[in-house]
Every structure is written in structure tokens, then in C-alpha cells.
């Protein structure tokens, strides 16, 4: 399994929702920046998660 980068709304909160995933961080950032206004990033708690080959997930991006 390769790494997968997922745009997540409500990251770390109840109702956390995966929106869409990409094979590269660059693609995930580009999609996020085209689909969310700066204030939405904060109010919707949008983050990019990395799903690692071992099945774990990190938000350190």
C-alpha cells in the first residue's frame, strides 16, 4: 500500500469526514486550495491527512 493524502473536514472533531484522496501531497493541497476559502479552512477544520502503508494516519502535513 502506498501513501495516500486525504482532504478531511472536521479533522480531530466529532463528525470527521474524508472528502477526497490523492496519491501526492501536492495534488491534495492544490485541490484543497481550489475548493476552500481561507475562512472555510478554519471554520470547517480542514486538514490533509496522510494514510501510511502500515494503516495508520497522520496529520503532520
N, C-alpha and C positions, 0 to 999 in steps of 0.2 A: 504494500500500500504506500502510495506517495503522500506527501503533504498536500493538504487541501486548505484553502483560505476562504473563510465563510464570513459574509457580512451578517451581523447579528444585531437585532433590535432588542432593547431592554436587557442588554448584557449584564449579567450578575443580579438581575431582579426577577421577581415572580413574573411569569409570562414571557420569559426569554424566548425569542423566536429567530430561527435561522431563516434568512431571506434568500440568499443565493450564494453559490460557491464557485471558486475559480482555481485553476491549477497554479497560479502565481499570485504573489502578494501585489505586484504592480497592477494586475488586472482587477483585483478586488478593490484596491484603493481608487483606481480610475472609475469603476462602476459606482462606488460609494460617493465619490465627489461629483459625479454627474446626476445622481438621484436624490441627494440630500442637500438642503441649505445648511449653512453653518449653525443656525439656531436649532435646527432639527437634530443635528448630531448630538447636541447636549440634551434636549428635552426627550428624545427617543432613546438615549443612551446607546448610540450606535457605535459598535466596535468591530474590529476584524479579528476573528479567532483563527488559530492555526490548528487543524486536526493533524496530529502527528502519526507516524506509521505504527506506533505501539497502541493506538486507540485513544490516547489522552488528548486533551485540548488545552491550549494556552492562549492567553490574550496579551501576551508580551510583545505585541507588534504595533 
